[in-house]
């Protein structure tokens, strides 16, 4: 008998992948390819668009080669990194390398927009805070910095939309990606030409493709693409979502009031709301989902797994397994014997639930009795406290559904459950992003009636971490100290940052 298969394609920043799922949610096979980012002296972070496509095509072809001859691929779902400028011309050729979401060349322009009120206009309409990789500010920079090539653009894509174009020839995008330019998330009726005109960018709206719902059809595999990727021509291709939003589909969180957390290089804490009017914080970001007026409000703290990598290396434990690191952290007690760690170690400072580019990491409560185990545990606790702070700010209730490499740590899951008093639900299977793309593709291909049915079809086992009342008392007391010392030390952060920069200048 033939087996039905759905593919999820994830165009990440440093790697792309294709994953084949059967309709019981089991991973049949997967393949990934690394893709380089080219960094420049002035903050540039660019990728070769054709190289991205070739890597994706190689991934799909490798997966297709493993499938049985009788397998039927019902659809290909898409997701990928968001933001940036992925520009093509009339002939469908890139006019320049993609400037990615990491691109920082427009830093001074961002500050200018914040001073002259344009950033506030963007926030008010799109729900998006301005940063260097956001299309409106980045494209303005490119038109000044690289006018000859940028002016040849006829379409602006995001990564997954470029991949779809190469698969199908269709110039389309979805609501989550459209939210990162000029989409009015208050009524999602279309791009706001009023906003574009206020930004002096009316002509840039014409670069944006047609917007469709994330679970709508996104075209079919062209004959040329089919020959390249090893799948039949005419195979349906879904619309998909930006990567941080699609993960929720893979985790089965699709309704208002539901949310999820991701812990990787950065954090992600998000919740679905019936409209932007229910937004909890002006420091959050908002994406329209395309399901009526529903939006995803989220925060992306910088306090991710690099904190754990850093302390492991700093303590000379880089050759020690993570299982052993966690065992040593457990040798300390909840509350780390009075040691509190502020996990703001990112060179870029912090952006959630507060914004402070001078934020710095530090320990409080250390003494001659503090052990390396206490220090290790305090870092685990600090990372979890940062996520819990965002959960509180967004007023998330019910179970906390989690994903990402950092949540493979049982200790992080336990601390988060204990400090919030909420059950943490961890999906055991990997590839939540590709799984979410596959969920949407099942709906767009008509294989499932709605997202709920598709999520159930591809659901996988979960593990639950229930809050412990006794540990919760300790953690809540420790977190209160964490918040208190953070506010007390914040006035010194700019001074400490200045000292580091001064030392760096002296060393050079």
C-alpha positions as CSV (number, residue, x, y, z in Angstrom):
1,X,0.0,0.0,0.0
2,X,1.1,3.5,-0.7
3,X,2.0,5.8,2.2
4,X,1.1,9.4,2.4
5,X,4.0,11.8,3.3
6,X,4.2,15.5,4.0
7,X,7.5,17.4,3.8
8,X,8.4,20.4,6.0
9,X,11.2,22.7,4.7
10,X,12.9,25.0,7.2
11,X,15.1,27.7,5.7
12,X,17.2,28.6,8.8
13,X,19.9,31.2,9.1
14,X,22.9,29.0,9.3
15,X,21.3,25.7,8.0
16,X,18.4,24.6,5.9
17,X,16.6,21.3,6.2
18,X,13.9,19.1,4.8
19,X,12.0,16.7,6.9
20,X,9.6,14.0,5.7
21,X,6.7,13.0,8.1
22,X,4.2,10.2,7.7
23,X,0.6,11.1,8.6
24,X,1.1,9.6,12.1
25,X,3.6,12.3,12.9
26,X,6.7,10.1,12.7
27,X,9.8,11.4,11.0
28,X,10.7,9.2,8.1
29,X,13.9,10.9,7.2
30,X,15.5,14.4,7.2
31,X,18.5,16.1,5.6
32,X,20.2,19.4,6.4
33,X,22.8,21.6,4.7
34,X,24.8,24.4,6.2
35,X,24.6,27.8,4.6
36,X,27.1,30.6,5.2
37,X,26.5,34.1,6.3
38,X,28.9,36.7,5.0
39,X,29.7,39.4,7.5
40,X,31.1,42.8,6.6
41,X,33.0,45.6,8.4
42,X,30.0,47.9,8.7
43,X,27.5,45.4,10.1
44,X,26.5,43.7,6.9
45,X,25.2,40.1,7.2
46,X,24.4,38.7,3.8
47,X,23.6,35.4,2.1
48,X,23.7,34.3,-1.5
49,X,20.1,33.7,-2.4
50,X,20.9,31.1,-5.1
51,X,23.1,29.3,-2.7
52,X,20.2,29.1,-0.3
53,X,18.0,27.7,-3.0
54,X,20.6,25.1,-4.1
55,X,20.9,23.9,-0.5
56,X,17.2,23.6,-0.1
57,X,16.9,21.7,-3.4
58,X,19.7,19.4,-2.2
59,X,17.8,18.7,1.0
60,X,14.5,17.9,-0.7
61,X,16.2,15.7,-3.2
62,X,18.1,13.8,-0.5
63,X,14.8,13.2,1.4
64,X,12.9,12.2,-1.7
65,X,15.6,9.7,-2.5
66,X,14.9,7.8,0.7
67,X,11.1,7.6,0.2
68,X,9.6,4.4,-1.1
69,X,8.5,4.3,-4.8
70,X,4.9,4.1,-3.8
71,X,5.0,6.9,-1.3
72,X,2.8,9.9,-2.1
73,X,4.0,13.4,-1.1
74,X,0.7,15.2,-0.4
75,X,2.3,18.6,0.1
76,X,5.5,20.5,0.8
77,X,5.3,23.0,3.7
78,X,7.6,26.0,4.2
79,X,9.0,28.1,6.9
80,X,12.2,30.1,7.4
81,X,14.1,33.0,8.9
82,X,12.2,36.2,8.8
83,X,13.0,39.9,8.0
84,X,15.8,41.2,5.9
85,X,15.7,42.2,2.2
86,X,15.4,39.3,-0.4
87,X,15.1,41.2,-3.6
88,X,14.5,39.9,-7.2
89,X,14.0,41.5,-10.5
90,X,11.4,41.0,-13.3
91,X,13.1,37.9,-14.5
92,X,13.1,36.3,-11.0
93,X,16.9,36.8,-10.5
94,X,18.3,38.2,-7.2
95,X,19.5,41.8,-7.7
96,X,22.0,41.5,-4.9
97,X,22.7,39.1,-1.9
98,X,20.0,38.9,0.7
99,X,20.6,41.2,3.6
100,X,19.4,39.1,6.5
101,X,17.6,39.8,9.8
102,X,21.1,39.9,11.4
103,X,22.2,42.8,9.2
104,X,23.3,45.8,11.3
105,X,24.5,48.4,8.8
106,X,21.4,50.5,9.4
107,X,22.1,51.0,13.1
108,X,22.4,54.7,12.9
109,X,19.3,54.9,10.8
110,X,17.3,53.0,13.5
111,X,18.4,55.5,16.1
112,X,17.3,58.3,13.7
113,X,13.9,56.7,13.2
114,X,13.5,56.4,17.0
115,X,14.3,60.1,17.4
116,X,12.1,61.5,14.6
117,X,9.0,59.4,15.4
118,X,9.1,57.0,12.4
119,X,9.8,54.0,14.7
120,X,6.7,54.9,16.8
121,X,4.6,55.0,13.6
122,X,5.8,51.6,12.6
123,X,5.0,50.2,16.0
124,X,1.6,51.7,16.0
125,X,0.5,50.2,12.7
126,X,2.5,46.9,12.4
127,X,3.1,46.1,16.1
128,X,6.8,45.8,15.3
129,X,9.7,47.4,17.0
130,X,12.3,48.8,14.6
131,X,15.7,47.2,14.3
132,X,18.4,47.1,11.7
133,X,17.1,44.0,9.9
134,X,13.5,45.2,9.5
135,X,12.6,45.7,5.8
136,X,11.5,49.4,5.8
137,X,14.6,50.7,7.5
138,X,17.0,48.2,5.9
139,X,15.6,48.9,2.3
140,X,16.1,52.7,2.9
141,X,19.7,51.9,3.8
142,X,20.2,49.8,0.8
143,X,18.8,52.4,-1.6
144,X,21.3,54.8,-0.3
145,X,24.2,52.4,0.1
146,X,23.7,50.2,-3.0
147,X,21.3,52.2,-5.2
148,X,22.0,50.7,-8.6
149,X,21.3,47.2,-7.5
150,X,18.5,47.9,-5.0
151,X,16.6,50.0,-7.5
152,X,16.3,47.1,-9.9
153,X,14.2,45.1,-7.5
154,X,10.6,44.4,-8.5
155,X,9.7,42.0,-5.6
156,X,10.7,41.8,-1.9
157,X,10.6,38.3,-0.4
158,X,11.5,36.8,2.9
159,X,13.4,33.5,2.9
160,X,10.6,31.0,2.7
161,X,8.9,33.1,0.0
162,X,12.1,33.0,-2.1
163,X,12.1,29.2,-1.6
164,X,8.5,29.0,-2.7
165,X,9.2,31.2,-5.8
166,X,11.9,28.8,-6.8
167,X,9.6,25.8,-6.3
168,X,6.5,27.2,-7.9
169,X,7.2,30.5,-9.7
170,X,4.6,32.2,-7.5
171,X,5.3,35.6,-5.9
172,X,3.4,35.3,-2.6
173,X,3.8,35.9,1.1
174,X,1.7,35.3,4.3
175,X,0.4,37.5,7.1
176,X,3.2,36.9,9.6
177,X,5.9,38.0,7.1
178,X,3.7,40.9,5.9
179,X,3.5,42.1,9.5
180,X,7.2,42.9,9.2
181,X,6.7,45.6,6.6
182,X,3.5,47.7,6.3
183,X,0.6,45.4,7.2
184,X,-1.9,47.0,9.6
185,X,-2.3,44.4,12.2
186,X,-5.4,46.2,13.6
187,X,-7.6,45.1,10.7
188,X,-5.3,43.0,8.4
189,X,-7.0,44.4,5.4
190,X,-3.7,44.9,3.6
191,X,-0.6,46.9,3.5
192,X,-0.9,50.4,4.9
193,X,-0.1,52.9,2.2
194,X,-0.6,55.6,4.8
195,X,2.2,54.3,6.9
196,X,4.5,53.9,3.9
197,X,3.8,57.5,2.9
198,X,4.5,58.7,6.4
199,X,7.8,56.9,6.2
200,X,8.5,58.4,2.7
201,X,8.4,54.9,1.2
202,X,5.1,54.7,-0.8
203,X,6.9,53.2,-3.8
204,X,8.3,50.3,-1.7
205,X,4.8,48.9,-1.1
206,X,4.7,48.0,-4.8
207,X,7.6,45.5,-4.1
208,X,5.5,43.4,-1.7
209,X,3.8,40.3,-3.0
210,X,0.2,39.1,-2.6
211,X,-0.7,38.1,0.9
212,X,-2.4,34.8,1.6
213,X,-3.3,32.9,4.8
214,X,-0.6,30.6,6.1
215,X,-2.7,27.5,5.5
216,X,-3.8,28.5,2.0
217,X,-2.4,26.9,-1.2
218,X,1.0,28.4,-2.3
219,X,1.2,27.0,-5.8
220,X,2.4,23.7,-7.2
221,X,5.8,22.3,-8.0
222,X,6.9,23.5,-11.5
223,X,8.4,21.0,-14.0
224,X,11.8,22.7,-13.7
225,X,11.8,22.6,-9.9
226,X,10.5,19.0,-9.9
227,X,13.4,17.8,-12.0
228,X,15.8,19.6,-9.5
229,X,14.3,18.3,-6.2
230,X,13.2,14.8,-7.3
231,X,9.5,15.2,-6.6
232,X,6.6,15.0,-9.1
233,X,5.6,18.1,-10.9
234,X,2.3,19.4,-9.6
235,X,3.0,18.5,-6.0
236,X,1.2,21.1,-3.8
237,X,3.3,23.6,-2.0
238,X,1.9,25.4,1.1
239,X,2.2,29.0,2.1
240,X,3.7,28.6,5.6
241,X,4.8,31.2,8.3
242,X,7.8,32.8,9.7
243,X,9.8,30.4,11.8
244,X,9.0,31.7,15.3
245,X,5.3,31.6,14.5
246,X,5.2,28.2,12.7
247,X,6.7,26.4,15.7
248,X,3.4,26.9,17.5
249,X,1.6,24.9,14.8
250,X,4.0,22.1,15.2
251,X,3.4,22.2,19.0
252,X,-0.4,22.1,18.5
253,X,-0.9,25.6,19.9
254,X,-3.3,27.3,17.5
255,X,-6.1,28.9,19.5
256,X,-6.5,32.2,21.3
257,X,-5.0,32.1,24.7
258,X,-2.5,29.4,23.9
259,X,1.2,30.1,23.7
260,X,4.6,28.5,23.6
261,X,8.3,29.0,24.5
262,X,11.5,28.4,22.6
263,X,14.9,28.3,24.2
264,X,17.8,28.5,21.8
265,X,20.5,31.1,21.0
266,X,17.8,33.6,22.1
267,X,14.5,32.9,23.8
268,X,11.0,33.2,22.6
269,X,7.8,33.6,24.7
270,X,4.6,34.1,22.7
271,X,0.9,33.9,23.1
272,X,-2.0,34.0,20.6
273,X,-4.6,36.8,21.1
274,X,-7.9,37.5,19.5
275,X,-6.7,41.0,18.4
276,X,-3.9,43.5,18.9
277,X,-6.2,45.4,21.2
278,X,-5.4,42.7,23.8
279,X,-1.7,43.3,23.7
280,X,0.0,43.1,27.1
281,X,3.3,45.0,26.5
282,X,4.6,47.8,24.4
283,X,8.0,46.1,24.5
284,X,6.6,43.0,22.7
285,X,6.4,42.3,19.0
286,X,3.2,41.4,17.2
287,X,2.5,39.3,14.1
288,X,-0.9,38.9,12.4
289,X,-1.6,35.2,11.8
290,X,-4.2,35.7,9.1
291,X,-6.9,33.9,11.1
292,X,-9.3,36.8,11.4
293,X,-7.8,39.5,13.6
294,X,-5.7,37.0,15.6
295,X,-2.2,38.1,16.5
296,X,0.8,36.4,18.0
297,X,2.3,38.7,20.7
298,X,5.8,37.6,21.6
299,X,9.0,38.5,23.4
300,X,12.5,37.4,22.4
301,X,14.9,37.8,25.3
302,X,18.6,37.6,24.6
303,X,19.1,35.3,27.6
304,X,19.4,32.0,25.8
305,X,21.7,29.0,25.8
306,X,25.0,31.0,25.2
307,X,24.8,31.6,28.9
308,X,25.1,27.9,29.6
309,X,27.8,27.4,26.9
310,X,29.8,30.3,28.4
311,X,29.8,29.2,32.0
312,X,30.7,25.6,31.0
313,X,33.7,27.0,29.1
314,X,34.6,29.5,31.8
315,X,34.7,26.8,34.5
316,X,37.0,24.7,32.3
317,X,34.3,22.1,31.6
318,X,34.0,22.3,27.9
319,X,34.9,18.6,27.5
320,X,32.2,17.6,30.0
321,X,28.9,16.3,28.8
322,X,25.7,18.3,29.4
323,X,24.3,15.4,31.4
324,X,27.3,15.7,33.8
325,X,27.0,19.5,33.8
326,X,23.4,19.2,34.9
327,X,24.2,16.6,37.5
328,X,26.7,19.0,39.0
329,X,24.2,21.8,39.0
330,X,21.8,19.6,40.8
331,X,24.4,19.0,43.5
332,X,23.6,22.5,44.6
333,X,20.2,23.3,46.1
334,X,17.2,25.2,44.7
335,X,18.1,28.8,45.0
336,X,21.8,28.0,44.4
337,X,22.6,28.5,48.1
338,X,21.8,32.2,47.8
339,X,23.6,32.9,44.5
340,X,21.6,34.9,42.0
341,X,22.7,35.3,38.4
342,X,21.5,38.0,36.0
343,X,21.7,36.3,32.6
344,X,22.2,39.4,30.4
345,X,25.4,38.3,28.8
346,X,24.6,39.1,25.2
347,X,26.9,41.8,23.8
348,X,23.7,43.4,22.4
349,X,22.2,43.9,25.8
350,X,18.5,43.0,26.4
351,X,15.2,43.4,24.5
352,X,12.6,41.6,26.6
353,X,10.7,42.1,28.8
354,X,12.6,45.4,29.0
355,X,14.9,47.1,26.5
356,X,18.4,48.1,27.6
357,X,21.3,47.9,25.2
358,X,23.7,48.3,28.2
359,X,22.4,45.2,30.1
360,X,25.2,43.1,31.6
361,X,25.5,39.7,33.3
362,X,26.5,39.5,36.9
363,X,26.3,37.4,40.1
364,X,24.9,38.5,43.5
365,X,25.1,36.8,46.8
366,X,28.5,35.0,46.3
367,X,30.8,34.3,49.2
368,X,33.8,32.2,50.1
369,X,31.5,29.3,50.6
370,X,30.1,29.5,47.0
371,X,30.9,26.3,45.0
372,X,31.2,25.8,41.2
373,X,28.0,23.8,41.5
374,X,26.3,26.8,43.0
375,X,27.5,28.9,40.1
376,X,26.3,26.4,37.6
377,X,22.9,26.1,39.1
378,X,22.5,29.9,39.4
379,X,23.0,30.2,35.6
380,X,20.3,27.6,34.9
381,X,18.0,29.5,37.3
382,X,18.8,32.9,35.8
383,X,17.9,31.7,32.3
384,X,14.7,30.2,33.6
385,X,13.8,33.3,35.6
386,X,14.3,35.5,32.5
387,X,11.7,33.3,30.6
388,X,9.4,33.4,33.6
389,X,9.6,37.2,33.7
390,X,8.3,37.2,30.0
391,X,5.6,34.7,30.9
392,X,4.4,37.0,33.7
393,X,4.6,40.1,31.5
394,X,2.5,38.5,28.8
395,X,0.1,37.2,31.4
396,X,0.3,33.6,30.1
397,X,-1.9,31.1,31.9
398,X,-2.3,27.4,31.6
399,X,0.3,24.9,30.5
400,X,3.6,26.2,29.1
401,X,4.4,24.3,25.9
402,X,8.2,24.4,25.2
403,X,10.6,23.6,22.4
404,X,14.2,24.2,21.4
405,X,17.6,22.8,22.3
406,X,17.7,24.6,25.7
407,X,14.5,22.8,26.8
408,X,16.1,19.4,26.4
409,X,17.5,20.2,29.8
410,X,15.2,18.7,32.4
411,X,16.5,21.1,35.0
412,X,15.5,24.2,33.0
413,X,12.0,22.7,32.5
414,X,11.7,21.9,36.3
415,X,12.8,25.4,37.3
416,X,10.4,27.1,34.9
417,X,7.5,24.9,36.2
418,X,8.4,25.6,39.8
419,X,8.9,29.4,39.5
420,X,5.7,30.0,37.5
421,X,3.6,27.4,39.2
422,X,2.5,26.1,35.8
423,X,2.9,22.8,34.1
424,X,5.6,22.7,31.5
425,X,4.8,20.4,28.5
426,X,7.8,19.4,26.4
427,X,7.4,17.9,23.0
428,X,9.8,14.9,22.7
429,X,10.1,14.9,18.9
430,X,12.6,17.2,17.2
431,X,12.0,19.6,14.3
432,X,9.1,21.6,15.6
433,X,9.6,24.2,12.9
434,X,9.5,21.8,10.0
435,X,6.6,20.0,11.7
436,X,4.6,23.2,11.9
437,X,5.2,23.9,8.3
438,X,4.0,20.4,7.5
439,X,0.8,21.0,9.6
440,X,0.0,24.0,7.6
441,X,0.7,22.2,4.3
442,X,-1.8,19.4,5.2
443,X,-4.5,22.0,5.5
444,X,-3.5,23.9,2.3
445,X,-3.5,20.7,0.3
446,X,-7.0,19.8,1.6
447,X,-5.7,16.7,3.4
448,X,-7.0,18.0,6.7
449,X,-10.0,20.3,7.3
450,X,-8.3,22.7,9.7
451,X,-5.3,23.4,11.8
452,X,-6.6,21.5,14.8
453,X,-7.1,18.3,12.8
454,X,-3.7,18.7,11.1
455,X,-2.0,19.3,14.5
456,X,-3.5,16.2,15.9
457,X,-2.5,14.2,12.9
458,X,1.2,15.1,13.3
459,X,1.2,15.2,17.1
460,X,4.0,13.5,18.9
461,X,4.6,12.3,22.5
462,X,5.1,15.0,25.2
463,X,6.7,15.0,28.7
464,X,5.1,17.0,31.5
465,X,7.0,18.8,34.3
466,X,4.6,19.5,37.2
467,X,5.4,22.4,39.6
468,X,6.7,21.4,43.0
469,X,5.2,23.5,45.8
470,X,8.2,23.5,48.1
471,X,10.8,24.3,45.4
472,X,8.3,26.9,44.1
473,X,8.5,28.8,47.4
474,X,12.3,28.9,47.2
475,X,12.3,29.9,43.6
476,X,9.7,32.6,43.9
477,X,11.7,34.1,46.8
478,X,14.9,33.9,44.8
479,X,13.2,35.4,41.7
480,X,12.0,38.4,43.8
481,X,15.7,39.0,44.8
482,X,16.6,38.6,41.1
483,X,14.2,41.3,40.1
484,X,15.2,43.6,42.9
485,X,18.9,43.5,42.3
486,X,18.4,43.8,38.5
487,X,16.6,47.2,39.0
488,X,19.2,48.2,41.6
489,X,22.1,47.6,39.3
490,X,20.7,48.9,36.1
491,X,22.0,52.5,36.6
492,X,25.5,51.1,36.7
493,X,25.1,49.1,33.5
494,X,26.1,51.9,31.1
495,X,29.1,52.7,33.2
496,X,30.2,49.0,33.2
497,X,29.7,48.8,29.5
498,X,31.8,52.0,29.1
499,X,34.6,50.5,31.2
500,X,34.7,47.4,28.9
501,X,34.8,49.5,25.8
502,X,37.5,51.7,27.3
503,X,39.6,48.6,28.2
504,X,39.2,47.3,24.7
505,X,40.3,50.6,23.2
506,X,43.4,50.6,25.4
507,X,44.2,47.0,24.5
508,X,44.1,47.9,20.8
